Amino acid sequence: MLRFRRATALLAAALAAAGLGAAPLRAQEQPAPRVPAPVMSYHGAEWLERPGRMEEEQPLEVIAAMDLKPGMIVVDLGCGTGYYARKMAPKVLPGGTVYGEDIQPEMLDLMQQLSAKEKIENIVPILGDETDPKLPKGKVDWIIMADVYHEFQHPEPMLAKMLESLSPTGKVCLLEYRAEKFRQASHIKPEHRMTVKQVLAEWNAAGFELVDLQEFLPVQHMFIFQRRPERAN
Ligand SMILES: C[S@@+](CC[C@H](N)C(=O)[O-])C[C@H]1O[C@@H](n2cnc3c(N)ncnc32)[C@H](O)[C@@H]1O
């Protein structure tokens, strides 16, 4: 079970008070239109394995909050070098699989090289495209997206395909650098950061429901989403 730090009801009340509930935002409350960031090239892949990232992003804390279990099917969507996939892979053994998905084959090659070096055998690469991550349908227990969503050039079809891939209890862990003034990721370019309001406007409209929002990370929001009940398979 997820160790949610706040009860869903409390979260809903807090979000509603801030005007950020599941109900569609009124036109005058919509955040300003967002321009997607350019896709980070594999030429810069070394940055994804930088020293200091463990401290800045605390991936082990994030993965602990997901409470992965043996046998689960997990996706690292926009996996890059598999920084998160490689840390999640042992947690779903025995029997579980991590799909590392990306649109750049070069990133998948790097992930496979690093996995082989670390003797990890349960990561399966998937080459997706900008509108379809090509995931198995209805089977995925968790999708994690770390510093990826703001790069989607076509967020709507991507979110629709993600929704189709989730099992009835499947969830998404979304990590995005904070754009708000409070504990802002000021070392990250503005187009690579998002506000809570921007994320909720887009994800609510796509049929997701926020089940948790955690702010324990130094510079990132951590959202947990599931399929909105009326959209259940
Ligand atoms: C900043 S990197 C983050 C990589 C990895 N998630 C991490 O935290 O180390 C962004 C990655 O998202 C991938 N990406 C961008 N748009 C994508 C899309 N529509 N579908 C899948 N991957 C995408 C890029 O190719 C790149 O590898």
The ligand as an SDF file (V2000), in Angstrom:
LIG
                    3D

 27 29  0  0  0  0  0  0  0  0999 V2000
   15.3350   15.3120  -19.1540 C   0  0  0  0  0  0  0  0  0  0  0  0
   15.3320   13.6860  -19.8150 S   0  0  0  0  0  0  0  0  0  0  0  0
   14.8640   12.7370  -18.3710 C   0  0  0  0  0  0  0  0  0  0  0  0
   15.2400   11.2930  -18.4990 C   0  0  0  0  0  0  0  0  0  0  0  0
   14.8850   10.4100  -17.3000 C   0  0  0  0  0  0  0  0  0  0  0  0
   13.4760   10.4000  -17.0300 N   0  0  0  0  0  0  0  0  0  0  0  0
   15.6200   10.8310  -16.0580 C   0  0  0  0  0  0  0  0  0  0  0  0
   14.9840   11.3500  -15.1210 O   0  0  0  0  0  0  0  0  0  0  0  0
   16.8320   10.6420  -16.0010 O   0  0  0  0  0  0  0  0  0  0  0  0
   13.8540   13.6740  -20.8030 C   0  0  0  0  0  0  0  0  0  0  0  0
   13.6840   12.3880  -21.6040 C   0  0  0  0  0  0  0  0  0  0  0  0
   12.3340   12.3630  -22.1060 O   0  0  0  0  0  0  0  0  0  0  0  0
   12.3440   11.8380  -23.3840 C   0  0  0  0  0  0  0  0  0  0  0  0
   11.1200   12.2620  -24.0780 N   0  0  0  0  0  0  0  0  0  0  0  0
   10.7620   13.4870  -24.5310 C   0  0  0  0  0  0  0  0  0  0  0  0
    9.5470   13.4580  -25.1060 N   0  0  0  0  0  0  0  0  0  0  0  0
    9.1140   12.1800  -25.0130 C   0  0  0  0  0  0  0  0  0  0  0  0
    7.9330   11.5000  -25.4390 C   0  0  0  0  0  0  0  0  0  0  0  0
    6.9250   12.1080  -26.0730 N   0  0  0  0  0  0  0  0  0  0  0  0
    7.8290   10.1810  -25.1580 N   0  0  0  0  0  0  0  0  0  0  0  0
    8.8140    9.5270  -24.5220 C   0  0  0  0  0  0  0  0  0  0  0  0
    9.9640   10.1060  -24.1220 N   0  0  0  0  0  0  0  0  0  0  0  0
   10.1080   11.4170  -24.3610 C   0  0  0  0  0  0  0  0  0  0  0  0
   13.6190   12.3720  -23.9990 C   0  0  0  0  0  0  0  0  0  0  0  0
   14.0170   11.6320  -25.1190 O   0  0  0  0  0  0  0  0  0  0  0  0
   14.5890   12.2690  -22.8220 C   0  0  0  0  0  0  0  0  0  0  0  0
   15.2410   11.0290  -22.7930 O   0  0  0  0  0  0  0  0  0  0  0  0
  1  2  1  0
  2  3  1  0
  2 10  1  0
  3  4  1  0
  4  5  1  0
  5  6  1  0
  5  7  1  0
  7  8  2  0
  7  9  1  0
 10 11  1  0
 11 12  1  0
 11 26  1  0
 12 13  1  0
 13 14  1  0
 13 24  1  0
 14 15  1  0
 14 23  1  0
 15 16  2  0
 16 17  1  0
 17 18  1  0
 17 23  2  0
 18 19  1  0
 18 20  2  0
 20 21  1  0
 21 22  2  0
 22 23  1  0
 24 25  1  0
 24 26  1  0
 26 27  1  0
M  CHG  2   2   1   9  -1
M  END
$$$$
